[in-house]
Amino acid sequence: MQITEMSIEGAFLVTPKQFGDNRGVFLELFKQDRFVEAVGHPLNVKQTNCSVSARGVVRGIHYALLPPSQAKYVTCTSGAILDVVIDIRVGSPTYLQWEAVRLDDVDRQAVYLAEGLGHAFMALSEGATVMYLCSEPYNPGREFAIHPLDPEIGIEWPVDLEPRLSPKDEEAPPLAQAASADQLPSYDDCLAFYKELWA
């Protein structure tokens, strides 16, 4: 298993080693000791989510406020998605930057994103199944969304697919509105929280 930091601090790409033969394929999707070695702290999983999406469905941009927010370890177990990590931490050196990675059932990679980062994906295949390991359970009082087509963020979604959004995501505010309402996480608060995890 190889774990490499992405261009946004707190986001990592996990590439498992696959063992295949005439019976199929085996791989280690998550390994705590390798995770701690790369990220600096363990992932305390408190909830596991599974979503199945039709082609073109966009989920996100979703995030949760500190504390405790919600870190996610995301993989696509069937089909393919374009997975996007967005830095919405006010004061971060990479604020408003995003990085997209294809997750699919061929390379079987995963993305880990730390607390305070935004997350979204688009299903590239019909019936894309996505699994999330979450550090905290869903908390509706601290969960927020930003419109995934906000031009200020400018995520480059595939041009050959028409984005399909839920009513909740369609009604999500643009980033500027979330910022003016003081609904974005602070980079300094996130760093302080990360240090607590490493203690």
N, C-alpha and C positions, 0 to 999 in steps of 0.2 A: 504494500500500500504506500502510495506517495501522496503527501499532503503539501501543497504549495500555496503561499499567500498570494492573493489576487492583488489588483492595483488599488483596491480600497482596503485600508487598514481594518482588520477584524473580519475579513472575508477570505475563505480558503477553498481551494479546489482539491477534491479528494479523488485520486485515481487508483482504483483497486487492481490488484493482480488477479487475473482470471485463469482458472484451471479448467480446460475443456477436454472432453473425450467423446466417445460415441454415445455416452449416456446423457450428455448435456454440459452444463457449466456450473462451477462452484466458485464463489468469491467471498471475501470478508468485506462486508459493506461498511462496518464500523468497528473500530478497535480502540478501546479507551487508552491504552498505553501509548499508541502511536499518535492519537489525538492530543493527549496531554503534552507529549514531546514537541509537537508542532505548534499548538495553540497556547499552551502555558497553563491550562487548567482543565479539569475534567468536565464532561458534558453530563449534567444531572438531568436525565430525561424524566419529565413529569407528564407528558402527553404525547401521543402519536396520532397524527392525522393522515387520512388518505382521501385524495380527491381524484375523480375520473372526469376528464374534460373532453368535449367534442373539439374537432379541429377549428382553430381560430379563437377559441375561448381565451380571454385574458383574465387572470385573477391578480388583484393588487392594483396599486401599490399599497401594501399593508405594513403596519408597524405598530408597536406598543410603547408607551411611555415608561420611563424609569421612575422609581423602581417598581417591579423587577424587570419590566419589559419582557422580551421573549427571544431567545436565540433559537435558530432553526438549522437543522441538518437535513437537506433536501435532496431527494433522488427521484428519478423517473424509472419505475420498475417495468413499465410497458409503454411502448410508443416513444414519442420524442417531444420535448418542450424547449423553448428558448427561455432560460432562467436568467433573471436580471436582479442584481444587487445595486441598490441606490443609496448613496451617502446623503442622508437628510439630517445629519448631526450639525446643528448650527455651530460654526466656529471651527469645523474640521478643515484640514488642509485640502481635502478632496470633496468638500461640500458641493453638492449637486452633480457630482460625477457618478457615472454608472458603468457597470461592466456586465456583459451578457455572455452566457455560456450555454452551449447545446448540451442538454442532458438527455440520454436515451438508453434503450435497452441493448445497445451494442457495446459502447465503451463503459457503460454502467458507472459513470462518475457521479459524485455528489458535491454539493456546495454547502459549506457552513457559513452562516452569517451571524455575527455577534449582535448582542442587544443594541437597540437604537438604530439599526440599519433598516432601510426599506426593502421590501421584496415583492417581486411580481414575476409572472411567467405567462407565456402564450403556448397553447397546445399546437404543435406542428403536425401531429398525426391524429387520426380519429381514435377516440377512446384512450387518450394519454393518461396513465395512472401515476400519480405523484404521491410519494410518502414523505412526511415531515416528522422528524424527531424534535420535540419542543422542550425547551428548558423550563417553561412554565405553562400551566393550563390557560385556556382561553379566559380572558377577563374583559368582558364587554365595556366596563367603565374606563379601561385604559387603552382600548384598541381604536386605532384610527386608520383612515385611508386617504390617499391622494389620487387624483384622477390619473390613470396610467397613460393618457394621451396628452398630458399637459405639455405644451410646447416649450415651457421654460426648462423642463427636464430633458425633453427631446429624445426619449428612447426610440431607437430605430427598430421598430417592429417590422417583420417581413412584409414587403410590399405586395406579395401575391396573396395575402390573407386579409380578409375583412375582420377587424377585431370585434369579438362578441363579448359584451360586458354584462354583468349582473346589474339589476337596478341599483343596488347599493354602491357598486363601483362607478356606475354611470353618474350617480349623484354626488360622488366624492368631490371635495373642493380642489382647486388647483393649489400648488405648493405655496404661492404667495398668500393665499387666504389662510392656509393652515399656519403659516409663519406669523401672520398678523394676529391670529387668535392665540398665539403662544402654545401651539399644539405640536411643535417639533422638539425632538430631544436635543439637549445641549451636548456638545462634544466633550466639554470639561466634566459634565456629570457622568457621561459614559466612561471616560477614562478612570474616574474615581470608582465607578462600579466595577470595572474590569479588574482594578487593583484588589478589590475585595475578593473577587473570584480567585485571584492568584495567591492570596494570603494563606 
